[in-house]
Amino acid sequence: MTTILVVDDNEKIVEVLAEYLRADGYSAST
């Protein structure tokens, strides 16, 4: 399932991506 989010805040996108990757089983290295 691919969710396309249009967010004005770039940081919010990164935050959402981090949560998405976590839920997907990936490790997010900052």
C-alpha positions as CSV (number, residue, x, y, z in Angstrom):
1,M,0.0,0.0,0.0
2,T,1.6,3.3,-1.1
3,T,0.4,6.5,0.6
4,I,1.2,9.7,-1.1
5,L,1.3,12.6,1.4
6,V,1.4,16.2,0.3
7,V,2.9,18.0,3.3
8,D,4.1,21.6,3.3
9,D,6.5,20.8,6.1
10,N,9.6,18.9,5.0
11,E,10.4,17.8,8.5
12,K,6.9,16.3,8.8
13,I,7.6,14.2,5.6
14,V,10.8,12.9,7.1
15,E,8.9,12.1,10.3
16,V,6.2,10.2,8.4
17,L,8.8,8.4,6.4
18,A,10.6,7.3,9.5
19,E,7.4,5.9,11.0
20,Y,6.6,4.2,7.7
21,L,10.0,2.6,7.5
22,R,9.7,1.5,11.1
23,A,6.3,-0.1,10.5
24,D,7.7,-1.7,7.4
25,G,10.5,-3.3,9.4
26,Y,13.4,-1.2,8.4
27,S,15.9,0.6,10.7
28,A,16.1,4.3,10.2
29,S,19.6,5.6,10.6
30,T,19.8,9.3,11.1
